[in-house]
Amino acid sequence: MAITQVPLLHIEKLSVTFRNGKRIFHAVQEVSFDVFSGQTLGIVGESGSGKSVTSLAVMRLLSDRNSEINSDAIQLNGKSISELTDSEMRLIRGKQIAMIFQEPMTSLNPVFRCGNQIIEAILAHEKISRKEARIRVMELFAQVKLPRPDDIFLSYPHQLSGGQKQRVMIAMALSCKPALLIADEPTTALDVTVQKEILLLLKEIQLHTGMGMIFITHDLGVVADIADQTAVMHHGKIVEYGQVKQILDHPQHPYTKGLLACRPSSAIRLTRLPVVNDFLENRWPAGKNQMLQELGSDHNERKVRLQKLYKKTPLLKVENLQTWFPIKHGLFSKVHSHVKAVDDVSFNVFPGETLGLVGESGCGKTTLGRSILRLVEPTSGKVFFENTDVNSLTNKSLRDFRKNAQIVFQDPYSSLNPGMTIGHAIMEPLQVHGLLSDNKSRKERVYALLEQVGLETAHFHRYPHEFSGGQRQRICIARALAVEPKLLVCDESVSALDVSVQAQVLNLLNHLKQTYHFTFIFISHDLSVVRYMSDRVMVMKDGKIEELAEADQLYNYPQSAYTQKLIEAIPGKNFTLNN
């Protein structure tokens, strides 16, 4: 008689309901799955699908005041944990089940050193000395491949990069050797290369410890690289569940097909990215056939357009640009060296072109974008916009330049004033630059912009916190376009969005470019997104240009080993929807 392996975690018909006054929201509806030791379950879906709420319900981290959890079973190693008291559950958390949260900066205490935070986690569950706990922390830092472990131990969270902070969180989660690790979007906003390193690290640790893992993400490409099984969630329900390869090779549910298709394809550049609703509303493959027809007619036209484009006078010329930041050991000490964020960079951008700018965090791409706009003052070099030296502009001339050169930042929430309605936030640039005759005309202009970016005129009087991340990014795009700029710099403007929302925003940007005829500098760490958006791509490393070429040429025939590394790190690049 065969012995059936007992699941490490068994969930049966889990439901979570939130109450706000008389309003009831069913966040999770009768979700069932198993996680086995040594295996990884990938839970995938868009924001609001219920995937994070599911994990928080398992960990009992939801407030009892406004949430209600019901299930037929929540079992850990065959024993029910749903009826445990709060004190009993505290002994489980961290020791038997650990969790890595999405944003490490909000999970780490900013006023305590990183090493001490992990020591406290260990001492809370194990009766060992502080000295022994410190030794274990140093071993964990080495295990998660943190550079300079002694320095990291004494560092505060704000002194570390995003990838380093995430490694500290992984070390903390592993500090008590849990049987089950829940990783909630641990790589969402990280560089593709850092993301790949963390995925490999988690798989390596799992191989040596035999722990089970739940990996939560919005990206099926990431699931392809790490999971054994996957559960696809939509509106609080599991719509598809099974072996990863089977689901990715032969997706059955329209929602799964949509999630797969909305990532830019490595095989072909479509004229428009498909979105989830194309599948849910049965507009595919008819929409795909139309895109391919447009692509076939557009291929030669694109070549001719680019040939004409590069014969024009450049809109932007950057010559030997340098932006260095001084390094001091103390507040009043002398400068002893510099961070060469941008180091002798030269290139042109032509009117109507989209120039992609790609590289890992710290390569200088964001500093370059801000130096061009003089949001950061360059150390030396020249920037010419329409043959005018930007670095020599003062006061009114600089303001006129900024009307013609706008930027969309990575984090839309921190880019908007939380105390100002989004309508007035979009109208403010019109007032600053004295555009249109009165506020009535400006308000009508804002209404039109809101509709153009896929929002409603009724949203004019709402505040930023009332919108989703994708909607807030649309608001920031509308604000940048209000003054009808000639150059738009998009700085990691889609990196933290769900892949489905990302596809919508990318389609929107391309549509608006055709409408307003502006020029793009599109900055991202994701080479597949940059390739889809761009005419040419410039790769940066250590403040310098590593490679510059036409987008498809660079993607298919990279000349630099560094560019090849970026391409190889693209998650699940071999999985694309072909049917």
Order of alpha helices (4+ residues) and beta strands (2+ residues): beta-beta-beta-alpha-beta-beta-beta-alpha-beta-alpha-alpha-alpha-alpha-alpha-beta-alpha-beta-alpha-beta-beta-alpha-alpha-alpha-alpha-beta-beta-beta-alpha-beta-beta-alpha-beta-alpha-alpha-alpha-alpha-beta-alpha-beta-alpha-beta-beta-alpha-alpha
